[in-house]
Amino acid sequence: MATLTKHLADLQAEIEGYATEYGLDFFTTIYELVDYRQMSEIAAYEGFPVRYPHWRFGMEYDRMIKSQTYGLSKIYELVINTDPCYAYLLEGNSLVDQKLVMSHVYGHCDFFKHNRFFSHTDRRMIDGMANHATRVRRHMDRQGIDKVESFIDVCHSLDNLIDPWLPFRKPQQQRREPSVEMPINIGRLSANADSERSYLDDYINPPEFIEQQRKRAEQEREQRRKIPPQPERDLLGFLLLHAPLDPWEADVLGIIREEAYYFLPQRQTKIMNEGWATYWHSKLMTTRALRDDELIDYAEAASGVTAMGPNQLNPYKLGVELYRDIEDRWNKGKFGKQWDECDDRQVRDDWDLRLNLGKSKIFEVRRLYNDVTFIDEFFTLEFCRRNRFFTFVENRRSGRHEIESREFKKIKDTMLQQLTNFGQPFIYVVDANHLNRGELLLAHRHEGVDLRLNYARDTLRNLVRIWRRPVSILTTVEDKPKRIRFDGTEIQITDEPAAWRVP
């Protein structure tokens, strides 16, 4: 890696000045100049120069090198959510490409700094990753490469089983039950200090009510004894606290969990983040940085960023078009009660209150939303029709994908389903001592989509490797409540009397 040439350093200062003029606010940004092999290595490490050793990173590096060599893809830039932000520029890029990349990077850095879902991330994670690499290498030296790498494989298969909302909740202190069980005392109302009126006691304190309260108190005590007291989504955190792990295993699992939470906001805001960066590279390039003789080269590069490929949704394209639509709507006042109640198509097309609130609105959206809430609130019927969205399915007879529907509700519901929890199942820890046998009981919150049984079987096998006792999961398969259990030797699928529901 090399520092920037004087010409590129001057270009950085120029683009940074333009970004500041438009109101972007970002951490100090440090650029490194790398060749395509170094870029592929950093990309394989998910943006960091150093990661713990694992075969998955090597496999990803090999794929990227081949893709670059055969001209199938090209990585223009990488930027890390740290303070200061580190960004990487590819040697050999044209001057127009470097301008576009720098403009794009400043959009990302502004988003990292201000979006609330990034507010809990470790801004010194570049040092944290290096520390993780050192610790894992130490375990490999002591335990053996194959043993540690095999355990990392197990942890990787579970790294999506975390709670996305945990960083926003205050840590709860664990209440310890007294070692000596105290008797349950139910408060009673006093009839009167005068013993002559004690006959009213059965009326004021009905025996059946007192018994009901006693049973309720006993149930609450039993619930507090249960581990966990309430269903938990942070399975990795639960295993870290309660699984019978060796010290090195607990350390490795803690590393995987910490990194999973670090990368979580990037998954939650992919459309918004890329859309915001694309919006600003377009704005900065077309209004400030671009020279006349660079227009064609810029148009070619920019069109490649927002091109819609077959069978996939481009987050750059969707994000930037939504930001532009929001800006236009708030500039013209196309929101609120009057707008919603207007049914005249011509009036809606000509609507312009000249409020000019678009810029402040997109900055507000950038700060408060994630992809799910972004799509839910701003993906409107007009936007859907104007951009010609549709859902598609595969025709099993021809093997081709065909348009299934252009219905707005179906399109929006499909998008939200794919984005909610990243299209993955909601899994909860229900009981760490199921049937008083030390078995781990999980539950699947069914959202209309069944678990893929082959994935469920493999996940249970890996959980047994960590828990070292049988593991079960309650789910629904083809509208029938089921229990899938793995005891270390075989998978059993049995019927359940009723489907599990979140309390």
C-alpha positions as CSV (number, residue, x, y, z in Angstrom):
1,M,0.0,0.0,0.0
2,A,1.2,3.5,-0.8
3,T,0.2,7.0,0.1
4,L,-1.4,9.3,-2.5
5,T,0.6,11.1,-5.1
6,K,0.6,14.9,-4.9
7,H,-1.9,15.1,-7.7
8,L,-4.3,12.7,-6.0
9,A,-3.8,14.4,-2.6
10,D,-4.8,17.8,-4.2
11,L,-7.8,16.0,-5.8
12,Q,-8.8,14.7,-2.4
13,A,-8.7,18.2,-0.9
14,E,-10.8,19.5,-3.8
15,I,-13.5,16.8,-3.5
16,E,-13.5,17.1,0.3
17,G,-14.2,20.9,-0.1
18,Y,-17.1,20.3,-2.4
19,A,-18.6,17.7,0.0
20,T,-18.3,20.1,2.9
21,E,-20.0,22.8,0.9
22,Y,-23.0,20.6,0.4
23,G,-23.3,19.9,4.2
24,L,-21.7,16.5,4.4
25,D,-20.0,15.9,7.8
26,F,-17.6,13.0,8.1
27,F,-14.6,11.6,10.0
28,T,-11.1,12.4,8.8
29,T,-10.6,10.2,5.7
30,I,-7.3,8.6,4.9
31,Y,-6.7,7.2,1.4
32,E,-4.3,4.4,0.5
33,L,-3.3,3.5,-3.0
34,V,-3.3,-0.2,-3.8
35,D,-2.9,-2.5,-6.7
36,Y,-5.7,-5.0,-7.8
37,R,-4.2,-7.9,-5.8
38,Q,-4.0,-5.9,-2.6
39,M,-7.5,-4.6,-3.3
40,S,-8.8,-8.2,-3.7
41,E,-7.1,-9.2,-0.5
42,I,-8.6,-6.3,1.5
43,A,-12.0,-7.0,-0.1
44,A,-11.7,-10.7,0.9
45,Y,-11.1,-9.5,4.4
46,E,-14.3,-7.4,4.2
47,G,-12.5,-4.1,4.0
48,F,-9.8,-4.6,6.7
49,P,-6.1,-5.1,6.0
50,V,-5.7,-7.8,8.7
51,R,-8.1,-10.6,9.8
52,Y,-7.7,-13.9,11.6
53,P,-6.5,-16.7,9.4
54,H,-9.3,-18.8,7.9
55,W,-9.8,-20.7,4.6
56,R,-12.9,-18.7,3.8
57,F,-10.9,-15.5,3.2
58,G,-8.5,-17.3,0.9
59,M,-11.4,-18.8,-1.1
60,E,-12.9,-15.3,-1.5
61,Y,-9.6,-13.8,-2.5
62,D,-9.2,-16.5,-5.2
63,R,-12.7,-15.8,-6.6
64,M,-12.0,-12.0,-6.7
65,I,-8.6,-12.4,-8.4
66,K,-10.1,-14.6,-11.1
67,S,-13.1,-12.3,-11.6
68,Q,-10.7,-9.3,-12.0
69,T,-8.3,-11.2,-14.3
70,Y,-11.1,-12.4,-16.6
71,G,-12.7,-8.9,-16.7
72,L,-15.9,-10.1,-14.9
73,S,-15.9,-7.4,-12.2
74,K,-13.8,-4.6,-10.9
75,I,-13.5,-3.2,-7.3
76,Y,-13.2,0.6,-7.6
77,E,-13.0,1.4,-3.9
78,L,-13.3,0.2,-0.3
79,V,-14.0,2.2,2.8
80,I,-14.1,1.2,6.5
81,N,-16.5,2.4,9.2
82,T,-13.8,3.7,11.6
83,D,-12.6,7.0,13.0
84,P,-10.6,8.0,11.0
85,C,-12.2,6.4,8.0
86,Y,-9.7,4.4,5.8
87,A,-10.5,4.2,2.1
88,Y,-8.6,2.4,-0.7
89,L,-8.1,3.6,-4.2
90,L,-7.2,1.3,-7.0
91,E,-3.9,2.0,-8.9
92,G,-4.5,2.4,-12.6
93,N,-8.0,4.0,-12.3
94,S,-8.5,6.9,-14.6
95,L,-8.6,10.4,-13.0
96,V,-12.4,10.4,-13.6
97,D,-12.8,7.1,-11.7
98,Q,-10.7,8.5,-8.8
99,K,-12.9,11.6,-8.6
100,L,-16.0,9.4,-8.6
101,V,-14.6,7.1,-6.0
102,M,-13.6,9.9,-3.6
103,S,-17.0,11.5,-4.0
104,H,-18.7,8.2,-3.3
105,V,-16.4,7.6,-0.2
106,Y,-17.4,10.9,1.4
107,G,-21.0,9.9,1.1
108,H,-20.3,6.6,2.9
109,C,-18.2,8.4,5.6
110,D,-21.0,10.9,6.3
111,F,-23.5,8.0,6.5
112,F,-21.2,6.0,8.9
113,K,-20.9,9.0,11.2
114,H,-24.6,10.0,11.4
115,N,-26.9,7.1,10.8
116,R,-28.2,5.9,14.2
117,F,-27.7,2.2,13.5
118,F,-23.9,2.8,13.3
119,S,-23.9,4.8,16.5
120,H,-23.0,1.7,18.7
121,T,-20.2,0.4,16.4
122,D,-16.6,0.3,17.5
123,R,-14.9,3.2,15.6
124,R,-11.5,1.6,16.4
125,M,-12.3,-1.7,14.9
126,I,-9.2,-1.7,12.6
127,D,-7.2,-2.2,15.8
128,G,-9.8,-4.7,17.1
129,M,-9.5,-6.8,14.0
130,A,-5.7,-6.9,14.3
131,N,-6.1,-7.9,18.0
132,H,-8.5,-10.7,17.0
133,A,-6.1,-12.0,14.4
134,T,-3.3,-12.2,17.0
135,R,-5.5,-14.1,19.5
136,V,-6.7,-16.6,16.9
137,R,-3.1,-17.2,15.7
138,R,-2.1,-17.8,19.3
139,H,-4.9,-20.4,19.8
140,M,-3.8,-22.1,16.5
141,D,-0.3,-22.3,17.8
142,R,-1.4,-24.0,21.0
143,Q,-4.4,-26.1,19.9
144,G,-3.6,-26.8,16.2
145,I,-4.7,-25.1,13.0
146,D,-7.3,-27.8,12.0
147,K,-8.9,-27.8,15.5
148,V,-9.3,-24.0,15.7
149,E,-10.4,-23.6,12.1
150,S,-13.0,-26.3,12.4
151,F,-14.4,-24.5,15.4
152,I,-14.5,-21.2,13.5
153,D,-16.5,-23.0,10.8
154,V,-19.0,-23.9,13.5
155,C,-19.2,-20.3,14.7
156,H,-19.6,-18.9,11.2
157,S,-22.6,-21.1,10.7
158,L,-24.3,-19.4,13.7
159,D,-23.1,-15.8,13.3
160,N,-26.4,-14.6,12.0
161,L,-28.2,-15.8,15.2
162,I,-27.8,-12.5,17.0
163,D,-30.3,-9.8,18.2
164,P,-30.3,-6.8,15.9
165,W,-31.9,-4.6,18.6
166,L,-29.5,-5.6,21.4
167,P,-27.2,-2.6,21.0
168,F,-30.2,-0.2,21.6
169,R,-31.3,-1.9,24.8
170,K,-29.9,-1.1,28.2
171,P,-28.0,-4.1,29.7
172,Q,-30.2,-6.0,32.1
173,Q,-28.7,-6.9,35.5
174,Q,-29.2,-10.6,36.3
175,R,-31.2,-11.1,39.5
176,R,-29.9,-13.8,41.7
177,E,-32.4,-15.9,43.6
178,P,-31.6,-16.4,47.3
179,S,-30.0,-19.7,48.0
180,V,-32.5,-20.3,50.8
181,E,-36.0,-20.2,49.4
182,M,-38.2,-17.7,51.1
183,P,-41.9,-18.3,51.8
184,I,-44.3,-16.5,49.5
185,N,-46.4,-14.0,51.4
186,I,-49.5,-12.6,49.8
187,G,-50.6,-9.2,51.0
188,R,-54.0,-9.0,52.7
189,L,-56.3,-6.1,53.3
190,S,-57.2,-5.5,56.9
191,A,-60.9,-5.4,57.7
192,N,-60.5,-3.3,60.8
193,A,-58.3,-3.0,63.8
194,D,-61.3,-4.0,65.8
195,S,-61.3,-7.8,66.2
196,E,-65.0,-7.7,66.5
197,R,-65.2,-7.2,62.7
198,S,-62.9,-10.0,61.7
199,Y,-65.9,-11.7,60.1
200,L,-65.4,-9.3,57.1
201,D,-62.0,-10.8,56.4
202,D,-63.3,-13.6,54.1
203,Y,-65.3,-11.0,52.2
204,I,-62.4,-8.5,51.7
205,N,-59.8,-11.3,51.2
206,P,-61.6,-14.1,49.4
207,P,-59.7,-17.4,49.8
208,E,-59.9,-18.2,46.1
209,F,-58.3,-14.8,45.3
210,I,-55.5,-15.3,47.8
211,E,-54.8,-18.8,46.3
212,Q,-54.8,-17.4,42.8
213,Q,-52.3,-14.7,43.8
214,R,-50.1,-17.3,45.5
215,K,-50.0,-19.5,42.4
216,R,-49.2,-16.5,40.3
217,A,-46.3,-15.6,42.6
218,E,-45.0,-19.2,42.4
219,Q,-45.1,-19.1,38.6
220,E,-43.2,-15.8,38.5
221,R,-40.6,-17.3,40.8
222,E,-40.2,-20.3,38.6
223,Q,-40.0,-18.1,35.5
224,R,-37.1,-16.2,37.1
225,R,-35.3,-19.4,37.8
226,K,-35.7,-20.4,34.1
227,I,-32.7,-19.8,31.9
228,P,-33.4,-17.6,30.0
229,P,-36.3,-15.9,31.9
230,Q,-37.7,-14.8,28.5
231,P,-37.0,-16.0,25.0
232,E,-33.8,-14.5,23.7
233,R,-32.6,-13.8,20.1
234,D,-28.9,-13.4,20.9
235,L,-28.1,-17.0,20.6
236,L,-24.3,-16.4,20.3
237,G,-24.3,-14.3,23.5
238,F,-26.3,-17.0,25.3
239,L,-23.9,-19.7,24.3
240,L,-21.0,-17.5,25.4
241,L,-22.5,-17.3,28.9
242,H,-23.9,-20.7,29.4
243,A,-22.3,-23.3,27.0
244,P,-19.6,-25.6,28.5
245,L,-16.8,-24.1,26.4
246,D,-13.0,-24.3,26.8
247,P,-11.4,-20.9,27.4
248,W,-10.0,-20.8,23.8
249,E,-13.4,-21.7,22.4
250,A,-15.1,-19.0,24.4
251,D,-12.6,-16.5,23.1
252,V,-13.1,-17.5,19.5
253,L,-16.8,-17.4,19.8
254,G,-16.6,-14.0,21.4
255,I,-14.5,-12.7,18.5
256,I,-17.1,-14.0,16.0
257,R,-19.9,-12.5,17.9
258,E,-18.2,-9.1,18.3
259,E,-17.5,-8.9,14.5
260,A,-21.0,-10.0,13.7
261,Y,-22.4,-7.1,15.7
262,Y,-19.9,-4.7,14.0
263,F,-20.9,-5.7,10.5
264,L,-24.7,-5.8,11.4
265,P,-25.5,-2.1,10.6
266,Q,-23.9,-2.5,7.2
267,R,-26.4,-5.3,6.5
268,Q,-29.3,-3.3,7.9
269,T,-28.6,-0.2,5.8
270,K,-27.2,-1.6,2.5
271,I,-29.7,0.1,0.3
272,M,-29.7,3.4,2.2
273,N,-25.9,3.5,2.5
274,E,-25.1,2.8,-1.1
275,G,-27.9,5.0,-2.3
276,W,-26.6,7.9,-0.2
277,A,-23.1,7.5,-1.5
278,T,-24.4,7.2,-5.1
279,Y,-26.6,10.3,-4.6
280,W,-23.6,12.4,-3.5
281,H,-21.1,11.1,-6.0
282,S,-23.7,12.1,-8.7
283,K,-24.3,15.5,-7.1
284,L,-20.6,16.4,-6.6
285,M,-19.5,15.2,-10.0
286,T,-22.2,16.8,-12.1
287,T,-22.2,20.1,-10.3
288,R,-18.6,20.7,-9.1
289,A,-15.9,18.2,-9.9
290,L,-16.5,17.1,-13.5
291,R,-14.8,18.8,-16.5
292,D,-16.4,18.9,-19.9
293,D,-13.9,16.5,-21.5
294,E,-14.6,13.9,-18.7
295,L,-18.4,13.7,-19.2
296,I,-18.4,10.5,-21.4
297,D,-16.0,8.6,-19.2
298,Y,-18.0,9.6,-16.1
299,A,-21.4,8.6,-17.7
300,E,-20.0,5.2,-18.6
301,A,-18.6,4.6,-15.0
302,A,-21.8,5.9,-13.3
303,S,-24.1,3.9,-15.5
304,G,-22.2,0.7,-14.5
305,V,-22.8,1.5,-10.8
306,T,-26.6,1.8,-11.2
307,A,-27.2,-0.8,-13.9
308,M,-29.9,-3.3,-13.0
309,G,-28.7,-6.9,-13.7
310,P,-30.9,-9.9,-14.3
311,N,-32.5,-11.6,-11.3
312,Q,-31.3,-9.1,-8.8
313,L,-32.0,-5.8,-7.1
314,N,-29.3,-3.2,-7.3
315,P,-29.1,-1.4,-4.0
316,Y,-27.2,1.5,-5.5
317,K,-30.0,2.1,-8.1
318,L,-32.9,1.6,-5.7
319,G,-31.4,3.7,-2.9
320,V,-30.4,6.7,-5.1
321,E,-33.8,6.8,-6.9
322,L,-35.6,6.8,-3.5
323,Y,-33.5,9.7,-2.2
324,R,-34.2,11.7,-5.3
325,D,-37.9,10.9,-5.1
326,I,-38.0,12.0,-1.4
327,E,-36.1,15.2,-2.2
328,D,-38.5,16.0,-5.1
329,R,-41.6,15.2,-3.0
330,W,-40.6,17.4,-0.1
331,N,-39.5,20.2,-2.3
332,K,-43.0,20.2,-4.0
333,G,-45.0,19.4,-0.8
334,K,-46.1,16.0,-2.0
335,F,-46.8,14.7,1.5
336,G,-49.2,15.1,4.4
337,K,-53.0,14.9,4.7
338,Q,-54.0,17.0,1.7
339,W,-51.6,15.0,-0.6
340,D,-52.9,11.7,0.7
341,E,-56.5,12.6,0.3
342,C,-56.1,14.0,-3.3
343,D,-57.6,11.5,-5.8
344,D,-57.2,13.7,-9.0
345,R,-54.4,12.3,-11.1
346,Q,-53.8,15.5,-13.0
347,V,-53.7,17.6,-9.8
348,R,-51.2,15.2,-8.2
349,D,-49.0,15.4,-11.4
350,D,-49.0,19.2,-11.3
351,W,-48.7,19.5,-7.5
352,D,-46.0,21.9,-6.4
353,L,-46.2,24.0,-3.2
354,R,-42.5,25.1,-3.6
355,L,-41.7,24.2,0.0
356,N,-38.0,23.3,-0.8
357,L,-37.7,21.0,2.2
358,G,-36.1,18.2,0.2
359,K,-32.5,18.6,1.3
360,S,-33.3,18.7,5.0
361,K,-35.6,15.7,4.6
362,I,-33.0,13.5,3.0
363,F,-30.5,14.3,5.7
364,E,-33.1,13.5,8.3
365,V,-33.9,10.1,6.5
366,R,-30.2,9.3,6.3
367,R,-29.9,9.8,10.1
368,L,-33.0,7.9,11.4
369,Y,-33.9,5.0,9.1
370,N,-32.7,1.5,8.1
371,D,-33.5,-0.4,4.9
372,V,-36.8,-1.8,6.2
373,T,-38.3,1.4,7.5
374,F,-36.9,3.3,4.5
375,I,-38.7,1.0,2.0
376,D,-41.8,0.8,4.2
377,E,-42.3,4.5,4.4
378,F,-41.0,5.9,1.1
379,F,-41.6,3.1,-1.5
380,T,-44.9,4.5,-2.8
381,L,-47.3,3.5,-5.4
382,E,-46.2,6.3,-7.7
383,F,-42.5,5.4,-7.3
384,C,-43.2,1.8,-8.0
385,R,-45.1,2.5,-11.2
386,R,-42.7,5.1,-12.4
387,N,-39.7,2.8,-12.0
388,R,-41.7,-0.3,-13.4
389,F,-41.0,-2.7,-10.6
390,F,-42.4,-6.2,-10.7
391,T,-42.0,-9.6,-9.1
392,F,-40.8,-12.7,-11.0
393,V,-40.8,-16.4,-10.6
394,E,-39.0,-19.2,-12.4
395,N,-41.0,-21.2,-15.0
396,R,-40.1,-24.8,-14.1
397,R,-41.0,-26.0,-17.6
398,S,-38.8,-23.5,-19.5
399,G,-36.3,-22.8,-16.8
400,R,-36.7,-19.1,-17.5
401,H,-37.7,-16.3,-15.1
402,E,-41.0,-14.7,-15.9
403,I,-42.9,-11.7,-14.6
404,E,-45.3,-12.8,-11.9
405,S,-47.0,-9.6,-10.8
406,R,-46.9,-5.8,-11.1
407,E,-49.2,-5.4,-8.2
408,F,-47.8,-2.7,-5.8
409,K,-48.7,-4.4,-2.5
410,K,-47.2,-7.7,-3.6
411,I,-44.0,-6.0,-4.8
412,K,-43.6,-4.1,-1.6
413,D,-44.4,-7.0,0.7
414,T,-41.9,-9.2,-1.2
415,M,-39.2,-6.5,-0.7
416,L,-39.9,-6.1,3.0
417,Q,-39.9,-9.8,3.5
418,Q,-36.5,-10.1,1.9
419,L,-35.2,-7.2,4.0
420,T,-36.8,-8.1,7.4
421,N,-34.1,-9.9,9.4
422,F,-32.3,-10.1,6.0
423,G,-34.8,-12.8,4.9
424,Q,-33.6,-15.2,7.6
425,P,-35.7,-16.9,10.2
426,F,-36.3,-15.5,13.7
427,I,-34.8,-18.0,16.1
428,Y,-35.1,-17.7,19.9
429,V,-33.5,-19.5,22.9
430,V,-36.4,-20.7,25.0
431,D,-34.9,-23.1,27.6
432,A,-31.4,-24.1,28.6
433,N,-32.6,-27.0,30.8
434,H,-35.4,-28.4,28.8
435,L,-37.2,-31.3,30.6
436,N,-34.6,-30.9,33.4
437,R,-32.1,-32.8,31.2
438,G,-29.7,-29.9,30.2
439,E,-31.1,-29.9,26.7
440,L,-31.2,-26.7,24.7
441,L,-34.6,-25.7,23.4
442,L,-34.9,-23.2,20.6
443,A,-38.0,-21.9,18.8
444,H,-38.7,-20.5,15.3
445,R,-41.1,-17.6,15.0
446,H,-42.9,-18.6,11.9
447,E,-43.5,-15.8,9.5
448,G,-45.2,-17.8,6.7
449,V,-42.0,-19.4,5.4
450,D,-40.9,-22.8,6.6
451,L,-37.3,-23.5,7.7
452,R,-35.2,-25.2,5.1
453,L,-34.8,-28.6,6.8
454,N,-31.3,-29.3,5.5
455,Y,-30.1,-26.0,6.9
456,A,-31.9,-26.7,10.2
457,R,-30.2,-30.1,10.5
458,D,-26.7,-28.7,9.9
459,T,-27.3,-25.9,12.3
460,L,-28.5,-28.2,15.0
461,R,-25.4,-30.4,14.5
462,N,-23.1,-27.4,15.0
463,L,-25.1,-26.3,18.0
464,V,-24.6,-29.7,19.6
465,R,-20.9,-29.3,19.0
466,I,-21.0,-26.2,21.2
467,W,-23.7,-27.1,23.7
468,R,-22.5,-30.8,24.1
469,R,-26.0,-31.9,24.9
470,P,-29.1,-32.5,22.6
471,V,-30.6,-29.5,20.9
472,S,-34.2,-29.1,19.7
473,I,-36.1,-26.4,17.8
474,L,-39.8,-25.8,17.7
475,T,-41.1,-24.8,14.3
476,T,-43.9,-25.2,11.8
477,V,-43.6,-27.3,8.7
478,E,-46.4,-27.3,6.1
479,D,-48.7,-25.7,8.6
480,K,-48.1,-28.4,11.2
481,P,-46.3,-27.8,14.5
482,K,-43.1,-29.8,14.6
483,R,-40.1,-30.4,16.9
484,I,-36.7,-31.1,15.3
485,R,-34.2,-32.6,17.7
486,F,-30.6,-33.7,17.3
487,D,-29.0,-35.7,20.1
488,G,-25.5,-36.1,18.5
489,T,-26.3,-39.2,16.5
490,E,-29.6,-38.8,14.7
491,I,-32.1,-36.2,13.7
492,Q,-35.7,-36.7,14.9
493,I,-38.8,-34.8,13.7
494,T,-41.9,-35.2,15.8
495,D,-45.3,-33.6,16.0
496,E,-46.1,-30.9,18.6
497,P,-49.6,-30.2,20.1
498,A,-49.5,-26.5,19.2
499,A,-47.4,-24.0,17.3
500,W,-44.9,-21.9,19.4
501,R,-45.7,-18.2,19.9
502,V,-43.5,-15.4,21.3
503,P,-44.9,-14.7,24.8
